Amino acid sequence: MTTAPADPATTVRQDGPRSTVTCVFAVTDTPVPDHVLARTPGHDGGGPLRLLSAGTLHLVVQDAPAAAFSEEALAERLNRPDELERCALAHHRGVEAAAGAGPVVPLPMATLYLDDRNAVRAVTAREASLRALLDRLRDRTEWAVKVHGPTTAQASGAGSGGAGDVPADGRSYLRRASARRGAEREIRERALARAHAVDRELRRYAVAATRHRPQSEQLTGRNVPQLLNAAYLVDDGRRAEFVRAVGRLAREALGSAVHVTMSGPWVPYSFARQDEVECGAHGEIRA
């Protein structure tokens, strides 16, 4: 992270350093009503959310305290889980406020500029690509689908004998152990194949899809492996069709040691690619 030095144009008063920076949550082409922004909490210690025009686009922004968002202070805060969660929730609230009015491009959390002028300049420089991305996301939402299973007990129980079925000798034991490992591997491969099949089927209903890294059991809170962690960009007109397809796939998975779950609709974070439209780096204050 780098912090640009302040100049006379980026100070609150000519005789003192700037006390706030402009934090940008999202870009949209649809004005967000003032009453929506007024009732949406932003980052602690900052001003109310407001709309900032940038050519034909609009930015949802907040005047954030410069001391709390300096390079050192922000790095320290984001290394604390409670502060990271608090910042992430504030950022998400700002993005959701914009999404309620129309298509939105969420910017990375803690996208900061020294002042409004520099935030506007950064966005207008990329106006054409941002408008193209907004058109791509218009009337579309993100849906998350996850596939879990099998449990360790289900996999390890495959091919095992009864409780009293004890091998007579070492050679028999090795054969049984090998057969059990083979059965476990087969169950896991079948489960993974079903997860791939779920993904292939759901892509038929989506205009775009992406597969995220599977989450750990510690993160999911479930004692089963996550086989699929996917997001789908779906036309709102096909929402019911997509939801029915997920329900059908979930029912078909019953009894196969595989569980299909869905959540949404969400703001399409997974499809507002910041490597395609870069308006500011996470935690960087730009002049």
C-alpha positions in Angstrom: 0.0 0.0 0.0 1.2 3.5 -0.8 -0.1 6.8 0.5 0.3 9.8 -1.8 1.4 13.1 -0.2 -1.2 15.7 0.3 -1.0 18.9 -1.8 -3.0 22.2 -1.4 -5.8 20.9 -3.5 -6.3 17.9 -1.3 -6.4 19.5 2.1 -9.4 20.5 4.2 -7.8 23.9 4.9 -4.7 25.5 3.6 -3.2 25.5 7.1 -3.8 21.9 8.1 -3.6 18.3 6.8 -6.7 16.6 5.4 -8.8 15.0 8.0 -10.9 12.8 5.7 -10.4 10.7 2.6 -12.9 9.6 0.1 -13.9 5.9 0.4 -15.6 4.5 -2.7 -17.9 1.5 -2.3 -19.3 0.9 -5.7 -20.0 2.4 -9.2 -23.4 2.4 -10.8 -25.2 4.1 -13.6 -28.4 4.5 -11.7 -28.8 7.2 -9.1 -29.3 5.9 -5.6 -32.1 7.7 -3.6 -30.8 10.0 -0.9 -33.1 8.4 1.7 -31.5 5.0 1.0 -28.0 6.3 1.5 -29.0 8.3 4.6 -30.3 5.1 6.4 -27.3 3.0 5.4 -24.4 2.9 8.0 -20.9 3.2 6.5 -17.6 2.9 8.2 -17.4 3.9 11.9 -16.4 7.5 12.5 -17.1 8.6 8.9 -19.8 10.8 7.4 -23.0 9.6 5.8 -23.0 7.7 2.6 -23.5 10.0 -0.4 -23.7 9.9 -4.2 -20.9 11.4 -6.3 -21.3 12.0 -10.0 -18.5 10.9 -12.4 -19.5 11.6 -16.0 -22.5 9.4 -16.7 -21.7 7.2 -13.7 -22.3 7.6 -10.0 -20.1 6.6 -7.1 -21.4 5.6 -3.6 -18.8 7.2 -1.3 -18.2 8.2 2.3 -15.9 10.7 3.9 -13.8 8.4 6.1 -11.5 9.6 8.8 -8.0 9.8 7.4 -6.3 8.8 10.6 -8.3 5.5 10.8 -7.5 4.7 7.1 -3.9 5.6 6.9 -1.6 2.8 5.6 -0.4 1.8 9.1 -3.8 2.1 10.8 -5.6 0.2 8.1 -3.1 -2.6 8.0 -3.3 -3.0 11.8 -7.1 -3.0 11.7 -7.5 -5.5 8.9 -5.2 -7.9 10.7 -7.7 -8.1 13.6 -10.6 -10.5 12.7 -13.2 -8.3 14.5 -12.1 -5.2 12.7 -11.9 -7.0 9.4 -15.4 -8.2 9.8 -16.7 -4.8 10.7 -15.0 -3.2 7.7 -16.3 -5.9 5.4 -19.9 -5.5 6.6 -19.7 -1.7 6.2 -18.4 -2.1 2.7 -21.1 -4.7 1.8 -23.8 -2.4 3.1 -22.6 0.4 0.8 -22.6 -2.0 -2.2 -26.0 -3.3 -1.4 -27.4 0.2 -1.2 -26.2 0.9 -4.7 -27.4 -2.5 -6.0 -30.9 -1.8 -4.8 -31.2 0.9 -7.5 -29.6 -0.9 -10.5 -26.6 -2.7 -11.7 -23.5 -2.2 -9.7 -19.7 -2.7 -9.9 -18.4 -3.3 -6.3 -15.0 -1.9 -5.8 -12.5 -3.6 -3.5 -12.9 -3.0 0.2 -11.1 0.2 1.4 -10.8 1.7 -2.1 -9.5 5.2 -1.0 -8.7 8.5 -2.7 -7.4 11.7 -1.2 -10.6 13.6 -2.3 -13.6 13.5 -4.5 -11.8 15.0 -7.5 -9.3 12.2 -7.6 -12.0 9.5 -7.2 -14.0 11.0 -10.1 -10.9 11.3 -12.2 -10.1 7.6 -11.7 -13.6 6.4 -12.6 -14.1 8.7 -15.6 -10.8 7.5 -17.1 -12.4 4.0 -17.2 -15.9 5.1 -18.0 -16.3 3.0 -21.2 -15.1 -0.3 -19.6 -17.2 0.3 -16.5 -20.3 0.9 -18.5 -19.7 -2.3 -20.5 -19.4 -4.2 -17.3 -22.6 -2.6 -15.9 -24.4 -3.6 -19.0 -23.2 -7.2 -18.6 -24.5 -7.3 -15.0 -27.8 -5.5 -15.7 -30.9 -7.5 -14.6 -28.6 -10.4 -13.5 -27.8 -11.7 -10.0 -25.3 -14.1 -8.5 -26.3 -17.5 -7.0 -23.9 -19.6 -4.9 -24.1 -23.4 -5.1 -22.0 -25.7 -2.9 -21.7 -29.5 -3.0 -20.5 -31.4 0.1 -19.7 -35.0 0.9 -19.2 -37.8 1.7 -18.6 -37.8 5.4 -15.5 -39.5 6.7 -17.6 -42.2 8.3 -19.5 -42.9 5.0 -16.3 -43.2 3.0 -14.3 -45.2 5.6 -17.3 -47.6 6.2 -17.2 -48.7 2.6 -16.2 -52.3 2.1 -15.8 -52.9 5.8 -17.0 -56.1 7.3 -19.1 -56.7 10.4 -17.9 -55.9 13.8 -17.1 -59.6 14.5 -15.6 -60.3 11.1 -11.9 -60.4 12.1 -9.3 -61.5 9.4 -7.7 -64.9 10.2 -4.1 -63.8 9.3 -2.0 -60.9 8.2 -2.4 -61.6 4.4 -6.2 -61.5 4.8 -6.0 -58.3 6.7 -4.0 -56.6 4.0 -6.5 -57.8 1.4 -9.3 -56.4 3.4 -7.5 -53.1 4.0 -6.7 -52.7 0.3 -10.4 -53.5 -0.6 -11.6 -50.9 1.9 -9.3 -48.2 0.6 -10.4 -49.0 -2.9 -14.1 -48.7 -1.9 -13.4 -45.4 -0.1 -11.7 -44.1 -3.2 -14.6 -45.1 -5.4 -17.1 -43.4 -3.2 -15.1 -40.2 -3.2 -14.6 -40.3 -7.0 -18.4 -40.9 -7.5 -19.1 -37.9 -5.2 -16.7 -35.7 -7.1 -18.2 -36.8 -10.4 -21.6 -35.9 -9.2 -20.4 -32.5 -8.1 -18.9 -31.9 -11.6 -22.2 -33.0 -13.1 -24.1 -30.5 -10.9 -21.8 -27.7 -12.2 -22.2 -28.7 -15.8 -26.0 -28.8 -15.5 -26.3 -25.5 -13.8 -24.1 -23.7 -16.4 -26.9 -24.4 -18.8 -29.1 -21.9 -17.0 -26.4 -19.2 -16.4 -24.8 -16.6 -18.6 -21.5 -17.0 -16.7 -20.1 -19.3 -14.0 -17.0 -19.5 -11.9 -15.6 -22.1 -9.5 -14.0 -20.8 -6.3 -11.5 -22.7 -4.2 -13.4 -25.2 -2.0 -13.6 -24.0 1.6 -12.1 -25.9 4.5 -14.1 -27.8 7.0 -13.0 -25.3 9.6 -14.5 -22.5 7.6 -17.7 -24.2 6.6 -18.3 -25.7 10.1 -19.2 -29.0 8.6 -17.2 -32.3 9.0 -17.5 -33.1 5.3 -15.3 -32.0 2.4 -16.5 -29.3 0.1 -16.4 -30.7 -3.5 -17.8 -27.7 -5.3 -17.9 -24.0 -4.5 -19.4 -22.3 -7.5 -21.1 -19.0 -8.4 -23.5 -18.5 -11.3 -24.6 -15.3 -13.0 -28.2 -15.8 -13.9 -30.7 -13.6 -15.8 -33.4 -12.5 -13.4 -35.9 -13.8 -15.9 -34.5 -17.3 -15.5 -34.3 -17.2 -11.7 -37.2 -19.6 -11.1 -35.9 -22.0 -13.6 -32.4 -22.0 -12.0 -33.8 -22.5 -8.5 -35.9 -25.4 -9.7 -32.9 -27.0 -11.4 -30.9 -26.8 -8.1 -33.8 -28.3 -6.2 -34.0 -31.2 -8.6 -30.2 -31.8 -8.5 -30.4 -31.7 -4.7 -33.1 -34.3 -4.6 -31.3 -36.5 -7.1 -28.2 -36.4 -4.8 -30.1 -37.7 -1.8 -28.8 -41.2 -0.8 -25.6 -40.7 -2.7 -23.6 -39.2 0.3 -23.6 -35.8 -1.6 -25.5 -32.7 -0.4 -26.3 -29.7 -2.7 -27.0 -26.3 -1.2 -27.8 -23.0 -2.7 -27.8 -19.3 -1.5 -28.8 -16.1 -3.2 -29.6 -13.9 -5.0 -26.4 -11.9 -4.3 -24.7 -8.8 -5.7 -22.6 -10.3 -8.5 -19.2 -9.8 -6.8 -17.8 -12.9 -8.5 -18.4 -11.3 -12.0 -17.4 -7.7 -11.4 -13.8 -8.5 -12.2 -11.4 -5.9 -10.8 -8.6 -7.2 -13.0 -10.7 -6.1 -16.0 -11.7 -2.7 -14.5 -9.2 -1.4 -12.0 -10.3 1.8 -10.2 -8.2 1.5 -7.1 -6.3 -1.0 -5.1 -7.3 -2.4 -1.8 -6.2 -0.1 1.0 -4.4 2.3 -1.3 -4.9 6.0 -1.0 -4.5 7.5 -4.4 -3.9 11.1 -5.3 
